[in-house]
Amino acid sequence: MKDKIKVIITNDQKKVKIPTGIHMLIRRCCIAVITYEGLKGSCEISVRFVDNEEIQRLNKQYRNVDAPTDVLSFPLGIDGVYDINHETGSQMLGDIVICAEKAFEQAEEFGHSLQREIGFLTVHSMLHLLGYDHETGTIEAVKMREKEEKVLSDLGLKRNGSYYMGDE
């Protein structure tokens, strides 16, 4: 039996219209990260679009940060061992919550397409679901950034400029 990758996408916000093709892009990003990382076996990922209010509520509840953010990742695995959906036998990698409003704002701010922004947020979160953490130190952050750019480049979503990270 061939491994199956199931990506469940829901839109729980009404403030921003999600363009046609974004669902396919998210699926492609999830599959690309899983392939790049060599994860074996069937798996499931949940991706949910929310507005600023909902992402702020979740950010406060789970990270104690009372502000909206662009994306949150909720991994269901530890050290490569994931919860199993007993109905399907699939590994449940976790949940990705994307703030549609922030994605639109950031695409404009960074001067790239919405597809590039949502692709980046999805790839970034998928790496979190697989155990990567850029907040643990500079080497981990660099490794994660390199993996993000490799996957996005392979998907034709190369960045079109340099990253400006603030007070540098």
C-alpha positions in Angstrom: 0.0 0.0 0.0 1.3 3.4 -1.0 1.8 6.0 1.7 -0.9 8.7 1.8 -0.6 12.3 2.8 -3.9 13.9 3.8 -4.0 17.7 4.3 -7.3 18.9 5.8 -7.8 22.6 5.1 -10.5 24.8 6.7 -11.2 28.5 6.4 -12.6 29.7 9.7 -12.4 33.4 8.8 -14.4 35.8 6.6 -12.2 38.9 6.5 -10.0 37.8 3.6 -10.9 35.9 0.5 -8.6 32.9 0.0 -7.7 32.8 -3.7 -8.3 29.8 -5.9 -5.2 27.5 -6.0 -4.1 28.2 -2.4 -5.4 24.8 -1.2 -3.4 23.0 -3.8 -0.3 25.1 -3.0 -0.6 24.2 0.7 -0.9 20.5 -0.2 2.2 20.8 -2.4 4.1 22.5 0.4 3.2 19.8 2.9 4.1 17.0 0.6 7.4 18.7 -0.4 8.5 19.0 3.2 7.6 15.4 4.0 9.4 14.2 0.9 12.5 16.4 1.6 12.7 15.2 5.2 12.2 11.5 4.2 9.2 10.9 6.5 7.8 7.4 5.8 4.3 6.2 6.3 0.9 7.8 5.8 0.3 11.0 7.6 -2.3 13.8 8.2 -1.9 17.5 8.7 -4.6 20.0 9.5 -4.3 23.6 8.2 -6.8 26.3 9.3 -7.2 29.9 8.2 -8.2 32.3 10.9 -8.4 36.1 11.4 -6.3 38.4 13.6 -8.6 38.1 16.6 -8.5 34.2 16.6 -4.8 34.0 16.1 -4.2 36.5 18.9 -6.5 34.4 21.2 -4.6 31.2 20.4 -1.2 33.0 20.7 -2.2 34.2 24.2 -3.6 30.9 25.2 -0.7 28.7 24.1 2.3 31.0 24.0 1.3 33.7 26.5 1.8 36.4 23.9 -1.1 38.8 23.7 -0.7 39.8 20.0 -1.6 38.5 16.6 1.0 36.5 14.7 1.2 35.1 11.2 1.2 31.4 11.9 1.1 28.9 14.8 2.2 25.3 14.7 0.8 22.6 17.0 2.9 19.4 16.6 1.4 16.1 17.7 4.8 14.3 17.8 7.8 14.1 20.0 11.2 13.0 18.6 9.6 11.6 15.4 6.9 9.6 17.1 3.4 10.8 16.3 -0.1 10.2 17.5 -1.9 7.7 15.2 -5.3 8.1 13.7 -6.8 4.7 14.6 -9.3 4.9 11.8 -6.7 5.4 9.1 -3.5 4.2 10.7 -1.9 7.6 9.6 0.5 9.5 11.7 -1.1 12.8 12.8 1.7 15.4 12.4 -0.3 18.3 13.9 -2.1 21.5 13.2 -1.1 24.6 11.3 -3.0 27.8 11.9 -2.4 30.6 9.4 -3.7 34.1 10.0 -5.1 35.1 6.6 -5.0 38.8 7.4 -1.3 38.7 8.4 -0.4 36.7 5.3 -1.9 39.3 3.0 -0.2 42.1 5.0 3.2 40.4 5.0 3.0 39.6 1.3 2.5 43.3 0.6 5.1 44.3 3.1 7.8 42.0 1.8 6.9 42.7 -1.9 6.2 39.2 -2.9 3.1 37.2 -3.9 0.5 35.9 -1.5 1.4 32.4 -2.8 5.0 32.9 -1.7 3.9 34.1 1.7 1.4 31.3 2.3 3.9 28.8 0.9 6.6 30.1 3.3 4.2 30.0 6.3 3.2 26.4 5.4 6.7 25.1 4.9 7.9 26.9 8.1 5.1 25.3 10.1 5.6 21.9 8.6 9.2 22.0 9.7 8.0 22.9 13.2 5.6 19.9 13.1 8.6 17.7 12.2 10.6 18.9 15.3 12.6 21.9 14.0 12.8 25.0 16.2 14.4 28.2 15.2 14.0 29.7 18.7 16.6 27.3 20.3 19.6 29.1 18.8 21.3 30.5 15.7 22.5 27.2 14.2 19.0 25.7 14.4 17.5 28.8 12.9 20.0 28.8 10.0 19.4 25.1 9.4 15.6 25.7 9.4 15.9 28.7 7.1 18.1 26.7 4.6 15.5 23.9 4.5 12.7 26.4 4.0 14.5 28.1 1.1 15.4 24.7 -0.5 11.8 23.5 -0.4 10.3 26.8 -1.6 12.9 27.0 -4.4 12.1 23.5 -5.5 8.4 24.5 -5.6 9.2 27.6 -7.7 8.6 30.0 -4.8 12.0 31.4 -4.6 12.4 34.6 -2.6 12.8 37.7 -4.8 14.9 39.8 -2.4 16.9 39.8 0.8 15.5 39.2 4.2 15.5 42.3 6.5 15.1 41.1 10.0 15.0 44.5 11.8 17.6 46.2 13.8 20.7 44.9 12.0 
